[in-house]
Amino acid sequence: MVNNGVLVQTAHQKMLLDSPEVKQQYDVALIYGRSFGPSVADMVIDLFWLTVTKGLKWSLANQPILKVLRAQEWASLLDLTVTSGAPIDQQDGFIHFSSETQVTETVARHFKGETGLILLTFDASTLGDGLRFEPSRGGQLFPHLYGPLRLQDACLVRPWTA
């Protein structure tokens, strides 16, 4: 947690950092968060602590693909650790993802004016045969996951910032 710009860790968090695996993931979250500036970095660390005991293993993705979630969708994923996606995902029969170059337009088209969006990064190389790259907007190939979205498959999490 960040309080007036100062990182404050609870006793439980300090204990968790005694684990080399958790410490390594924490360091990844710090580096990742800092790349977006101080205010985002603080939120990334808060997201790290929310997810570290939920099965998310913070790491860099070899083949990053991105999923945008609304605040209530994020809260549900945190609670249940698995989802069949947003209503549009359920309607279409697959989980919609974007590449790093597609996500800004995705947010502009499908989340215009919404706040509190969360951006999850997944590694396409680890999602198996259920992940397909299919033509969509303007013939671009978009990643679609035919199966559930699991928190434990996410690599990184941050608030959406344009």
Salt bridges, closest charged atoms under 4 A:
GLU21 OE2 - LYS57 NZ 3.77
ASP27 OD1 - LYS23 NZ 2.72
GLU73 OE2 - ARG70 NH1 3.08
ASP89 OD2 - LYS67 NZ 2.86
ASP92 OD2 - HIS96 NE2 2.75
GLU105 OE2 - ARG109 NE 2.84
GLU105 OE2 - ARG137 NE 3.37
GLU114 OE1 - ARG70 NE 2.87
GLU134 OE1 - HIS144 ND1 2.63
ASP153 OD2 - ARG150 NE 2.88
